[in-house]
């Protein structure tokens, strides 16, 4: 059983180690939601299920990942390997990437990122090793992760890894090691962006400090029971959110800087036309410094156009460097930036290069999935009024409504629900087609 020892040590070292006063593990999350899930204490939770894997590049000569299996506690050998006078970059990939494929194909990318950043690179592979026969759809996998609190468990393990490295560094005499969270950045793609956000929250609650950067790559809509929006302004020293898909990803402003990418696809690119996956391709190219991509500030007359470059350049006051190597311009906080990628931009795709082949199946959430987003078992049949969202079944709508202490809000838009109708979705679609004819 995992025994947590960080609180005492970090209370003593809080002013000099992780940039703030230690906080009790029982501190409640700063959320406005009234659901009981917000009182969940991660340090009292014991997860029973598949292990997760930390796959790390830590030396110049390393060509394959050092892989550590984690199941409830952080192996000391992993901490020893990462205690090497370098910073730490964590990446939570998309929910569709399984351990074997990541282990085989991501190492060239991680090696280049390591060389470009000087940080240890650890990719956290958190998808299930064994799947049930019902987990044939991505929505079902996400639902299972939310129900079993695997999301929180993975974030806790990432937090504990950072804390364990910090403890070892704090007791050493070395000048270069992870002495504070400014030496740590956290990136997540799709569902992984939410795990990254939870990791930052858990680190702050335990230490009072913030990581240098939270980079959220097209985080999927958090309209799932138990997922709070932890990707928000000031969750790290710098929170950059890259939005690429209005159908799959969050579209509201949530970070210190929000970058909206308009991708005009080329039919010759085939599966690379996936607008959700473009966010990850941007990370592949910019984290390795193959490309330097600038987003341009939106104004009242036109969206930002931005530019894709092969080499670094001076950053104009109305521009923002996209990606993990960016730094916050305080004048940009709360602003919207834009980037236009059109017609298979040759500079962009040459920069991505062979990396375009290391990931597939990027569309994490089916656009026309019929399953209720709360139970993933029944069909959607509760039409909520007046917002007219129909993403839940009647049974789950009653449960959702009763879980609120005083409000009855739509789980999608949070608008107050005045009434609802039980609807057969096929008949509803047929009526819509008839209305359009």
N, C-alpha and C positions, 0 to 999 in steps of 0.2 A: 504494500500500500504506500502510496506517495505521501511523504511527510513534508509539509511545507515549512521551510526554515528561513525564508527571506525577510519576514516582517521585522524580527529583532535586529538583524544585521543592518537592514536599510533604515531603520529608525535611528540607529547610531550614526550611519554614514550619510544621512539624507542631504546634508548641506554641501557635501563635497563629492558625492558620487553621482546621483541621478537628478540633480537639479531641483530639489524641493523637499518638503516634509513628507515622511512616510504616511500613507493613508491606510486606515483599517480595511481589511478585506471584506468587512460587512457593509462598507459604504454603499449606498444605493446609487444606481445609475442616474445621471441627470437627464431624465426623459419626461416628457409631458404626458406620455401614455398612461392610462389608468388600468391597464391590464395587469393581472397578478404576476405575469412572467417578468415584469420589470424588477421584482424583488428577489429574483433568482440570485443565489450566492454561488459563484463559480468555484470558490475554494472549499465548499462543502459537497461539491458534486463529484461523484465517482462514475466515470464512463465505463461501460462494459460493451466492447465491440471491437471492430477491426483496428489494427494499429495504423499510425500515420508514419510517414518517412520524411526525414530531413536529408536532402541530397545536396552536398556542399562542395564547392571548389575553394580551396584554401591555400594553394601553392602555385607558383609559376609553372612548375614542371608537371602538374597534375593534368591529365587528359580525360580521366573518367571521374564520375562523382564518388566522393566518399559518402556512403549511405548508412544512415543510422535509423534503425527501427525504434519507434517510440510507442510505448503502451503504458501510460500512466505516470511515467517519470522520465527525466532527461538523463541519458547515459553519460557518465562522467567522461568517457573517451571522446564523445562529441564536444563537450565543453573544453577539454584539453586541446583538441585540434583547433577550435575557434579562438582560443586564447593565444593569439599569435601576433599581437601588435598591429592588428588591422581593424577597421570598422566592419559593420555587418549590414548586408542588404538581404532582406527577406522577400520572397515572391510566392504568392498563393496563386496558382494557375487556375484555369477554368474548371468547372465541376466535371466536364466531360473527359478530361485527360486522366487516364489510368496510370498507375505507378510504372508498369513495364514500359509503356511507350514514352513516358517522360524520361525515365532513366536511360533509355537507348538514344533518344533524339535531342534532348535539351543540352547535353554537355558542351557541344561546340559553342552554342550561344552563351552559356554560363561562363565558359573560359574567356570569351571576348569581353564580356561584361566585367569579369574580374580584372582583366588587364586594363580596361578603360577607366575603372573606378578606383582600383587599389583596395577595394573592400573584399572581405569574404562574401561569397554568394551562396545562399541557401535557398533552394526551391523546396517548398513544403507540399508534398503530395498527400492529399487528404481523402481522395475518393475511396470507395469501398473496395477491399480486396475480394470479398465475396458478395455478390448481389443476389437478392431474391428474384424469383422468376417474374415477379410483378414489376421489377424495376427496369422495364424496357424503354420507358420514356424519361427524358431528362427531368420533367416536372416531378415524376415519382421519386427520382433520386434526391432532388432538392427537398421534397416534402419529407422524405425519410430522415434526411440530415437535420431538418428543423425539428421534427418531432422528437428525435432521440437526443437533441442538443449536441450533435456532433460539431456544429458550427462553433459553439462556445468552447467545446473541449479542445478543438484544434487551436483556437486563439489562446486558450490558457497554456497549452504546451509551447506555443511560440513565445508567449510572455515569459514562461519559466526558463526557456533557453536563454533569453536576453538577460534575465536576472541572475542566472547561474554564472554566465560569462562575466557580468558586472561584479559579482561577489569575488570571483577569483582575481579579477583585475584589481579590485580595491585592496586586496591583501598583499599585492605584489609591489615591488619597487620600480616597475617599468613605467616609463613615461608614456609609451604608446600602447594603449589597449582600450577596450570599451569602458572608459571611466564614467561616461555619462551618455544619456540617450541621444545627444547630438551626433554621436557616431553611428546611429542606427537609422536606416530608412526602410519603409515597408510599402510594398506594392501588391495590388491584387487585381485580378481580371474577372469580370462578371460576378459570379457568386463569390469567388475568392476575394473580391474587393470588400465584401461585407466582413469576411474573416479578418482581413487586414484592419478594418475599422475597429472591430472588437478587440484586436490585439493592442491597438493604440489606447483604447479606453482602459483595458485591464492594466496596462503599464502605468497609465496616469493614476489610476485608483490605488495602485500599490506603492508608487514612488513619488507622486506629485510632479513628475517630469514628463516631457513630451519628446517623441522621436523627431528627428530632423525633418522628415518628409513622409507624408502619407500620399501615395499616388494611386488613385482609383481609376481603373481602366474600364470604362463603360459598365459600371455596376448595375446588375439587373434590378428591376423594380422590386422593392422590398415588401410588396403587398402579400406577404406570407405570414402566417401566424407565428409569433415569436421573434420575428426579425425587427429590431428597432433600427432606426437610421443613425448609425454611429459615424457615418461619413459626413462630416460637417465642419464648418469653419472653426479653426483653432483647435481641432482635435490633435494636430501636430504643430510643430513650428511653421510648417507650410503644408497646406492641403491643396493638391491640384487634382481636379476631376476632369477626365477626358470623356466627353459624351459623343457617341457615334451612331447609336441606333435608338430612334424614338419609340420603336415597337418593343424592343427587348429591354433597353436600359432606362435608368432614371433620367429625367429630362429637366428637372427643376435645379436651380442653383443650390449647391450644398457646400462647396469648398471655399477656400480663400480665393482661388481663381478657378473658374469653370471654362473649359475650352470645348466649343461645339464644332465638330468636324462634319462638313458636308462632303460626302464621298459620291462622286459621279462615276458609276461603274462602267466597265468596258466588257461587252459580252464575250470577248475572247479570253477573259481571265477566269471564266468558269467559277469554281468554288471560292476563288479569292474575291468575288464580288460581295461576300458576306460583310455587311456594314458593321455588325457587332464585332467581328474579328479584326476589323481595321485598327481598333484601339490596341490590340495586342501586337499587331505588326508595327505600329508606331513605337511601342516600347522596345521591340526587338531591335529596331534600327537606331533609336536614340540612346538606349542604355549602353550600347557598344560603341557609340560615337561614330558609327558609320555615316550617320546623317545628323544634321542640326536643323531642327524644324521650329520655325517661329509662327506663333499664332498672332493675329492682329486684333486689337481691341475693336469691339463693335461700337458703332455710333448710331445716332438716330436715323440715319439715311441709308446705311448699307451694312451688311455683315462683314466681319473681318475676312480677308483673303489669305493672309499669311504667306509663307514661302518655305520651300524645301531646299536645303543647301548641303553640299558635300563637305564643307569646311566651316569652322566657326567664323562668326562675324560680329560686329558691334550690334548690340541690341538697342533698338530705338525705343523712346519712351512709350510708344503705343504698341510695343511688341512684347511677347512673353515666350521664353524658351520652353518648349514642351518636353516633358519627361523628367526622369529621375535626377538628372544633373542640373535642373533648374533651381533657382533661388527666388525667394519672394521679394518682389518690389512692393513695399507697403502701400504705394499709391495704386496698386492693382487690386488690393483686397476688395472683394465683393463685386469685381467687374467680370463681364462676359467677353471672351475672346473667340475668334473664329479662324478656321482653317479650311480652305477649299482644296480637295484632292480630286482632280478631274481626269477622266479618260485614261486611266491606268498610267498616271504620271511616271514617265520613264526614270527620272532621277530617284523617285521614291522606291520603285520596285527594284531598280538596280541596287539601291542601298539595302533593301531587305534581302536580296540575293537568295541563297539556298535556304535561308531561314523560313521561306514560305512553305517549305515541305515538312517542317517539323511538327506542325499542328494541323489537326483536321477536325471537322465536326464542331465548328465554333459556335453555331447557333444553339445556345444553351436552353432556351425555352421555346417550345413550338408555338408559332403565332396563332394557330387554330386548334389548340388543344381543347378537348371537350371536358376534361376532368376538372372538378371543383378545386380551386387553388388552396383550399383549407384541408380537405381530407384526401384528395387525389384518388378517391375511390368512386364516389357518386358523380353523376353528370351535372353540369351547371344548369340550374333551372330556377334560381331565385332572381327575378328581375327587381332591382331596388329602385325606388322612386323617391325623389324626382330625378336622380342622377342617371338612372337607366343603365347602370353597370350590372352585368350578369356574369359573375365569375365564381359564384358559390352555389352549392346545393341548398335546398330549403332547410335540411337538418342542420348543416353547419351555420347557416345564417342565424337560426334560433340560438345556437350555442354561442356564436360571436356576440349577438345582441345581449344575451344574458350575462356574458363575461364583463360587460361594461357596468360601472357603478352608477352612472347617471345618463350617459349618452348612448345613442344607437346610431353609430356612424358607419358609412360605407368603408370596408377594408381597403378599397382601392383609392378613393379620392378624399376620404375622411369627411365627406359632406353628410349632414344629418339625414337620416332616412325617415321619411314620413309614412311610407307604406311599401309593400312589396307584392309581387304577383308570382305565382308558380307558373312557369312557362316551359313548354316543350321547345327546345332550342331549334330543332329542325323545322317546326312549324313557323317559328319566329323568323328564321332565315328565309323561308319560302314567302312569307308575307312581305318581307323587305324587298325580295326580288320582284314580286308583283307590283309593289309600289314604284319601283324604278322603271318598270316596263312602260 
